[in-house]
Every structure is written in structure tokens, then in C-alpha cells.
Amino acid sequence: MSTHPSTDQRPLDTFETALLGQLTAVVDERAAQVTTSPSRRLTGRPARWAAAVAAAAAGTAALLVLPGGATPAYAVESDSSGSVTVTINQLADASALKDALAAKGITADVTYPGVGKQCAAGRFTEAPAAGGPPSEANAFKSSVGSGGFSMTIPKNMIQPGQTLVLESVWPDSQSWMVKVAIANGPVGACQLVDADPMFMPPAGPAPAGGSNEVEPTAVATAQ
Amino acid sequence: MNDNHPLRRIGRDPTAFEAFYRANVEAVQRFIARRVNDPHMAADLTADVFLAVIEASDSYRPSRGTPIAWLYGVARNVVADRHRQQARELRLVTRVAGRALLDPDSLARVEDRISAEQESRRLYAALSTLPEDDRALIELVALDGLSVADAAQVLGVKPGTARVRLHRARRQITTHPLLTTLEVTS
């Protein structure tokens, strides 16, 4: 292995070239952060990644979505087993999505902070992960497509007193991400804070509009 | 020490990163193809490995292993994380969705790579019965071709301990041709 190109390297294919472009943007962002915030220690970043991954293991998922032209903003469907499938195509109509989930018997908090914002941590207590091996009854099934994501919630997975929390982070014109969690007890209001720089797009002029344009802030909180 | 090692710059120097990427993207994709038979997941994991490399590059120390051992150690952790999350039917947090970048020609290349590594994936599956520490070691040596010394360094164990573990693992899995030809040398 070398940190420099070797002479026998083949040309990159289309996938590798596109991936290089996206990864280089991540490095550019880090470089810019070093330049603009010299006091910020980059060594803190792996810890935040670790925290995100640990959260997923405990029952939280984060789904990255690249923008597409799919509409409407969301869909909620149930099947004969009582499972409910939520599809989110755009970060819009949070209140209506919360109501649609309530109509299926799922108490939800749907929060889409605007560009560059996220909810402050600690507004709810995450339910402990179900014991035993994952099964149809105790695990989300999710899939991410080119324009949105779908998630199937097994019947009775959200227990009385619990709330399904859907919260976006890092919304921008290139991609967005929704954190999924189950809260035990009440879910507090979203206190908007600046998004973790890790989730921010590279600095530059904000594109105007786009098929995935987000609401400035939409909060729908379950009782 | 060694703050100027080129590998430590790749997380914040786009030019250094591109050089590293071009030099290692094929090795990373083959590493993944030895473990994963789904081309879309392989594309996602390729992105995940390089994202992890970007995040971890500041912490690289030559004393902890050669660059190839370090890279494979990072890649192994990424793949293991994905398998654990897959078991829970959850998606890995990621900034770059590799599969979204696949075009038909690139997909065919990934599939070819996966097809070529079928035998390696059989070994990878056979290793699932081993204790985690033994499995990590034998993966890096038998599957990825690291020396015992390199593998031991990246896993933070002494070479002597590594050799003992390899012998023990080989006794437990003796039917696979890749293992029967494995030479335990440092």
C-alpha cells in the first residue's frame, strides 16, 4: 500500500470517480473547518461517529437519503399483519405525517429542523433495545432509495407510553438524514441548535430551491 | 511522533486523500468482496471504509502497524459494524451512499470482483464459529494476506500470542484449503 499513486494504477471507473468526488468534499469540509476554527480538535470527530453508531445498535437508525423527484412528501400504509410502513420522500408536512401515523395507532414526534439546525440532545429517553435476537416483531425494516426511504414498523413495536421519534439532521440540497428512535415517556420540544458540523454540507452558496427543499422548521409533537 | 506521515494528512488534505484513494480503492474493494456478496452493499461499504479512514487518519501511528495493516484493520471494523447492524435490520449511519453512485458498468465490475472472491467468502463464513479474537486474526492473515506480525500489530497483540491463536484456530477449522496452506510465520 502507498499513500501515493503507483505507476500501475488503472483509471478509475465511473463509480470510483463519483465516490472520490463525494469523499473529497468531506475532506474539503474538514480542511475548511481546520482553517476557520483552529481551536476545534478534529480528534473529537471519531467519538461523535462512534456515538451515532452506538445509538443505532441501541435501537436508533439514521437513514441517509439523496434527493430525488418523488412525491408526495410521505406515505403511511398498513398491511394485514398490522405492520405500518412509512415512506418519506421529502422533509415536508411533518404535522400531517404525525397525524397519519396517529391514525394507524402510532404516537409519533416528527421534527424537521431547517438547514444547519438540529434538535438539542436530551429531549427524550430512548427505549432500551428489545432483548433476544432481532425478529419480524422487534426490529425495524428499512430501505433507502434514490429519492427517499421506507421503514416498516411491526405491530405493537411502539408500546403505550412510547413515541416514535423521526428527526431530520443535516438537511441540504444534496442529501438528508432522518434519525429514528423510540422514546419512553414524553418527548420534549425541539430546542433548535446549530447542527453538528459533521452533518453540515461543505461551505458555499446555498442552492435555490430543489425538489427536496425543506421546511424552515416544522415541529409536530405528540402529547 | 511521525506527525508528518503522509497517511495522517489524508483526512484534511484533499490532494493527499486523492493519492491515497487512487492507490488503495482496488484493495479496499477486494477486501470487501472477500466478505460481502451483495454488490450494492459492497458499494456502500467501500464508501464507509474511506469515510472511516478520513475520520481515523489523525490517529494513525506507524508504531501501531504498517499502513496496509492499519487500512485493513479499519476496513474490518467497518464491515463488522455493518454485519452487526444488519442483524438488527438497521442501516449504518453514513454520509455517502455508495450504491447511489453505481452505474451499470461499475455494477458489473463490482459483481465480477465478488464472483472472483467466492472461495474467500466461504472461508469468511467458516470463520464465524471462531471466538472473535481468533477470527479477527485469521481473517487478516488467511483471508487478506497480512503477515502475522502486521496482523498482530493492528489487533494490538504480541506476535507470539498471534501465532498461538492461529494454531488454535487452524485446529478448529481444518477443512478449508486456504487454512491448510496457511503458513504461520512472523
Interface residues (C-beta under 8 A of the other chain):
Chain A: M1 S2 T3 H4 P5 S6 Q9 R10 L12 D13 T14 F15 E16 A18 L19 L20 Q22 L23 T24 V26 V27 D28 R30 A31 V34 L42 T43 R45 P46 W49 A52 V53 A56 A57 T60 A61 A62 L63 L64 L66 A129 P133 P134 A139 F140 K141 S142 V144 S146 S175 M177 F199
Chain B: P6 L7 I10 G11 R12 D13 P14 A16 F17 E18 A19 F20 Y21 R22 A23 N24 V25 E26 A27 A43 T46 A47 F50 L51 A52 I54 E55 A56 D58 S59 T66 P67 I68 L71 D81 R84 Q85 A87 R88 E89 L90 R91 L92 V93 T94 R95 V96 A97 G98 A100 L101 L102 D103 D105 S106 L107 R109 V110
